[in-house]
Amino acid sequence: MAHIHLGEGSFPLWALALWTALGVVLVGFVVDRVRRGGIETRQIALAGIGGAASFAVFQLNVPVWGGVHMNLTALVGILAGPLLGTLIALVVNVFSAALGHGAVGLLGANTLVNASEAIVAYYAFRALLRLDWDAFPASASAATLGLFVGSVLMGAIIVVSGVNGSALPRADLTVAVAGLVGLNLGVAVVEGVLTGFVVQFLASVRPDLVGLGSRRESEESAGVTA
Amino acid sequence: MDRWKQYVWFLGLVVVSLAAGLWGFSATGGALPWAKRSARTLQEGVREGGGAVVDFGRGVVVAGPIRNGGTMAEFVGLVVAFAVVGVGLYVYVDRYRGLDDERAARRP
């Protein structure tokens, strides 16, 4: 659920320029990779549905840990891959900022944070599957790990940038940010378990959607024939 | 890897994450919505607080900036539009799922 919830003008100008530039480089790299390598059609479908679900969930506060929202970015990364996961992170942040949820100036920083969740979750999930893990523990652990990395990156961006108007010395700001990152970890595990259930369900009904086998195999094993 | 070892690893992750979450929850003001907690903590530093970790009485609510900013209609419209496009893409891809195989077969 990592997301920098600060208003416009909270970061100094150099920090905005830095994070925006890094965000542009990441998105540019992803678009180039998509143009060169193409996208599997199953990923397009998952990206569309994942983007819709992520945007909707992004705006809903759930009554745990005082009121937090989830992102589903790890789930989107696992299902749609790191490239489309990054693009979905950008799209969700753009539309959220357009509605007032997140500052427009922080689009670069927030895209970096959410894209890192999708990318890390995807590669962690693939690595755990190669180690012969089951779908649920692999996806739940990968999602939690991805969200943990996103939270740490969020904290690092805030500490490196500093916050305009905050009188806290950098050391105190670091401790304060560590508290926010810690809370994010508590949310990450809830979102991780939710992601695990969704991936486990998909793995049982459409394993091809999560890269665990072909659709034909799953239909034949379920007794469905053309 | 043995299934029980997978779940032991995962349970370890859960325990560590929940412990970090509980520490962060109390160190950053207790039962506060995220935006308020974030703004206050970054301005004033860590400040102990308590309250219920789970508060079902609060219910699931739309984020404050949207709820209070008068953009609920736009939010609902966007969710519906995204859902329609997403389901449309799924149906399209499901119907033409042989496209990847045909393309691959046509490649020299």
Interface residues (C-beta under 8 A of the other chain):
Chain A: M1 H5 L6 E40 T41 R42 I44 A45 L46 A47 G48 I49 G50 G51 A52 A53 F55 A56 F58 Q59 L60 N61 V62 P63 V64 W65 G66 G67 V68 H69 F95 L99 G100 H101 L131 D132 W133 D134 P137 A138 A140 S141 T144 L145 F148 I158 V163 G165 S166 A167 L168 D172 L173 V175 A176 V177 A178 G179 L180 V181 G182 L183 N184 L185 G186 V187 A188 V189 G192 V193 R215
Chain B: M1 R3 Q6 Y7 W9 F10 L13 V14 V16 S17 L18 A20 G21 L22 W23 G24 F25 A27 T28 G29 G30 A31 L32 P33 W34 A35 R37 S38 A39 T41 L42 Q43 E44 G45 V46 G51 V53 V54 D55 F56 G57 R58 G59 V60 V61 V62 A63 G64 P65 I66 G69 T71 E74 F75 L78 V79 F82 A83 V85 G86 V87 G88 L89 Y90 Y92 V93 D94 Y96 R97 L99 D100
